[in-house]
Amino acid sequence: MISFSLKCAHGHSFDSWFQSSEAFESLRASGKIECAVCGSPEVEKSLMAPRVSTRDTSKGALSQPAHPAEQALSEMRRKIEANSEYVGPKFAAEARKMHLGDAPERAIYGEAKVEEAKKLIEDGVPVMPLPFKPNRRSN
């Protein structure tokens, strides 16, 4: 196992463990690595100093966000993902169904095109954009 210091396109820094450098490259190329703070898939290895083994093994796989705003965003993301259903690109259709009473009301999040989101708002469907890119997974 090897620990890499990583940085996303938005400047967030975090650490993660990988089986090898090749495993990192393979996972990154397939889009399976995302920023631990904002979810950006644009992640690169940062410049790293050699790691010398010590007795202190308390450091986890991911560091905490450095800035209070990053911490708040990370906590918001954690709560939304824990308490909502990810509906992916079907967000607009599912939100409209719930608004019309054709689907049970529940907390959902996902992805919508700008035109779809504008139409939902014009039609009185209560939606709001998230300040991060959703994880591409289902709950």
Secondary structure, DSSP 8 states (H G I E B T S, - for coil): -EEEEEEETT--EEEEEES-HHHHHHHHHTT----TTT--S-EEE---------S-----SS---SSHHHHHHHHHHHHHHHHSEEEETTHHHHHHHHHHTSS----EEE---HHHHHHHHHTT------SS---S---
